[in-house]
Amino acid sequence: MSDEREQDRLLEHEYDGIKEYDNPMPGWWVWIFVATILFSVVYALNVPGIGTGRGRIASYEEEMARARAKYGDRAKPAGAALTDAQLVAFSKDPAKLAQGRTVFEASCSPCHRADAGGVIGPNLTDDYWIHGGRPTQILGTITNGVADKGMPAWGSVLKPDDLPAVSAFVMSLRGTRPPEPKEPQGVKEEPEAAEPGKE
């Protein structure tokens, strides 16, 4: 390439002694770019007669119907259909307790301590409960959290089958007597009151 043609390609600015050539994109690349923009407009509209679909709302409803048909009850909030009796049974299942212990140690121990004696969060080993000590109340507290106390809603973080497992593990902690527990908080509930069918 001649020096004259190279001079024509040089832009009129330089920085730290560096000069820049004018290197326009190849024409085929520019046309592909323009075509993708036009396609995205038609795709985003997604209306009968213009796009390929029946509209975004209709597409959403169709996808939701397919998800409900495929997943059924799993689309409901985790633990929504569990009863006190089922959670009590989980609290006596070694596999569920092992799963719950793993979740507790990873997610709950920073606030409740590894032995559940309480730090920022309350002591989980005594008979006092701030938000209820029945199995479904414990599950509800874990799932929905307590925003004003700084407890996150674990239902949106943990796996669905981890929620009842950690609830069962918390139930199993009652009466374990850790060293130097936090003072009682909430209302005293007798252990029998947490059992289904007992008040």
C-alpha positions as CSV (number, residue, x, y, z in Angstrom):
1,M,0.0,0.0,0.0
2,S,1.4,3.4,-0.9
3,D,2.2,6.0,1.7
4,E,-0.5,8.3,0.1
5,R,-3.3,5.7,0.7
6,E,-2.1,5.1,4.2
7,Q,-2.2,8.8,4.9
8,D,-5.8,8.9,3.6
9,R,-6.8,6.2,6.1
10,L,-5.2,8.0,9.1
11,L,-7.7,9.8,11.4
12,E,-6.9,13.4,12.4
13,H,-6.2,12.6,16.0
14,E,-3.4,10.9,17.8
15,Y,-2.7,10.1,21.4
16,D,0.7,9.6,23.0
17,G,2.2,9.4,19.5
18,I,-0.3,6.7,18.4
19,K,-2.2,7.3,15.2
20,E,-5.4,5.5,14.4
21,Y,-6.5,4.1,11.0
22,D,-10.1,4.4,9.8
23,N,-11.1,0.7,9.6
24,P,-14.8,0.5,8.7
25,M,-16.6,-2.8,9.4
26,P,-17.1,-5.0,6.3
27,G,-20.4,-4.4,4.5
28,W,-21.6,-8.0,5.0
29,W,-21.1,-7.7,8.8
30,V,-23.0,-4.4,8.9
31,W,-26.0,-5.9,7.0
32,I,-26.1,-8.9,9.4
33,F,-26.1,-6.5,12.3
34,V,-29.0,-4.5,10.7
35,A,-30.9,-7.7,10.0
36,T,-30.6,-8.8,13.7
37,I,-32.0,-5.5,14.9
38,L,-35.0,-5.8,12.5
39,F,-35.6,-9.4,13.6
40,S,-35.5,-8.4,17.3
41,V,-38.2,-5.8,16.7
42,V,-40.5,-8.3,15.1
43,Y,-39.6,-10.9,17.7
44,A,-40.3,-8.5,20.6
45,L,-43.7,-7.5,19.1
46,N,-44.7,-11.1,18.9
47,V,-48.2,-10.2,17.7
48,P,-50.4,-12.0,15.2
49,G,-49.8,-10.8,11.7
50,I,-46.4,-9.3,12.5
51,G,-44.5,-11.7,14.7
52,T,-44.6,-15.5,14.7
53,G,-46.6,-15.9,18.0
54,R,-50.0,-15.2,19.4
55,G,-48.7,-12.4,21.6
56,R,-46.4,-12.3,24.7
57,I,-49.3,-12.7,27.2
58,A,-50.7,-15.7,25.3
59,S,-47.2,-17.2,25.2
60,Y,-46.7,-16.7,28.9
61,E,-50.1,-18.3,29.8
62,E,-49.2,-21.3,27.5
63,E,-45.8,-21.7,29.2
64,M,-47.4,-21.5,32.7
65,A,-50.1,-24.1,31.8
66,R,-47.3,-26.4,30.6
67,A,-45.4,-25.9,33.8
68,R,-48.5,-26.6,35.9
69,A,-49.2,-29.8,33.9
70,K,-45.6,-31.0,34.3
71,Y,-44.8,-30.0,37.9
72,G,-48.2,-30.0,39.6
73,D,-47.9,-29.5,43.3
74,R,-44.2,-28.7,43.0
75,A,-45.1,-25.3,41.6
76,K,-46.7,-24.4,45.0
77,P,-44.7,-22.8,47.8
78,A,-42.3,-25.3,49.4
79,G,-43.9,-27.1,52.4
80,A,-47.4,-25.6,51.7
81,A,-49.2,-29.0,52.0
82,L,-47.2,-30.5,54.9
83,T,-49.0,-31.1,58.2
84,D,-47.8,-31.2,61.8
85,A,-48.0,-35.0,61.8
86,Q,-45.8,-35.2,58.7
87,L,-43.2,-32.8,60.1
88,V,-43.1,-34.8,63.4
89,A,-42.5,-37.9,61.4
90,F,-39.6,-36.2,59.6
91,S,-38.1,-35.3,63.0
92,K,-37.8,-39.0,63.8
93,D,-36.3,-39.9,60.4
94,P,-32.5,-40.2,60.6
95,A,-32.1,-39.3,56.9
96,K,-34.2,-36.2,57.2
97,L,-32.4,-35.2,60.4
98,A,-29.0,-35.6,58.8
99,Q,-30.1,-33.5,55.8
100,G,-31.6,-30.8,58.2
101,R,-28.4,-30.8,60.3
102,T,-26.3,-30.1,57.1
103,V,-28.6,-27.2,56.1
104,F,-28.7,-25.8,59.7
105,E,-24.9,-25.8,60.0
106,A,-24.5,-24.1,56.7
107,S,-27.3,-21.5,56.9
108,C,-28.7,-21.2,60.4
109,S,-25.7,-21.6,62.8
110,P,-24.3,-18.1,62.2
111,C,-27.3,-16.6,63.9
112,H,-28.5,-19.4,66.2
113,R,-25.1,-21.0,66.9
114,A,-24.0,-24.5,65.9
115,D,-25.5,-25.9,69.1
116,A,-28.7,-23.8,68.5
117,G,-28.1,-21.9,71.8
118,G,-28.7,-18.6,70.1
119,V,-26.5,-15.6,69.2
120,I,-28.4,-12.9,67.2
121,G,-31.3,-15.3,66.7
122,P,-33.1,-16.9,69.7
123,N,-32.2,-20.1,71.5
124,L,-33.9,-23.0,69.6
125,T,-33.4,-25.6,72.4
126,D,-35.8,-24.3,75.1
127,D,-39.6,-24.3,75.3
128,Y,-40.0,-20.6,74.4
129,W,-41.0,-19.6,70.9
130,I,-41.4,-16.1,69.4
131,H,-43.4,-17.1,66.3
132,G,-44.9,-20.4,67.5
133,G,-43.4,-23.8,68.2
134,R,-45.9,-26.0,66.4
135,P,-44.1,-27.9,63.5
136,T,-46.0,-26.0,60.7
137,Q,-45.3,-22.7,62.5
138,I,-41.6,-23.5,62.6
139,L,-41.7,-24.4,58.9
140,G,-43.5,-21.2,58.2
141,T,-41.0,-19.1,60.1
142,I,-38.1,-20.7,58.2
143,T,-39.8,-20.4,54.8
144,N,-41.1,-16.8,55.1
145,G,-38.5,-15.4,57.4
146,V,-38.9,-12.5,59.9
147,A,-38.0,-9.3,58.1
148,D,-38.2,-7.0,61.1
149,K,-35.8,-9.4,63.0
150,G,-33.4,-9.7,60.1
151,M,-34.1,-13.4,59.4
152,P,-34.2,-14.1,55.7
153,A,-37.0,-15.9,53.9
154,W,-35.2,-19.2,53.4
155,G,-38.0,-20.4,51.2
156,S,-36.5,-18.5,48.3
157,V,-33.0,-19.6,49.0
158,L,-33.0,-23.3,50.0
159,K,-34.1,-26.3,48.0
160,P,-37.8,-27.2,48.5
161,D,-36.9,-30.5,50.3
162,D,-34.4,-28.8,52.6
163,L,-37.1,-26.7,54.3
164,P,-39.0,-29.5,56.0
165,A,-35.7,-31.2,56.7
166,V,-34.3,-28.3,58.6
167,S,-37.6,-27.7,60.3
168,A,-37.5,-31.3,61.5
169,F,-34.0,-30.8,62.7
170,V,-34.9,-27.7,64.7
171,M,-37.8,-29.6,66.3
172,S,-35.3,-32.3,67.4
173,L,-33.2,-29.7,69.2
174,R,-35.8,-29.0,71.9
175,G,-34.3,-30.0,75.3
176,T,-30.7,-30.5,74.2
177,R,-29.4,-28.0,76.7
178,P,-26.3,-26.4,75.1
179,P,-23.7,-24.6,77.3
180,E,-24.4,-20.9,77.9
181,P,-27.7,-20.7,76.0
182,K,-29.3,-17.3,75.2
183,E,-32.1,-16.3,77.7
184,P,-35.6,-17.4,76.8
185,Q,-37.5,-15.3,74.3
186,G,-41.2,-15.4,73.4
187,V,-44.0,-17.5,74.9
188,K,-43.5,-20.8,76.7
189,E,-45.0,-23.8,74.9
190,E,-45.1,-27.2,76.5
191,P,-43.4,-29.9,74.3
192,E,-46.7,-31.8,74.1
193,A,-48.5,-28.8,72.5
194,A,-46.2,-29.1,69.5
195,E,-47.4,-32.7,68.9
196,P,-50.3,-33.0,66.4
197,G,-53.6,-33.7,68.1
198,K,-52.4,-32.4,71.5
199,E,-53.1,-29.0,73.0
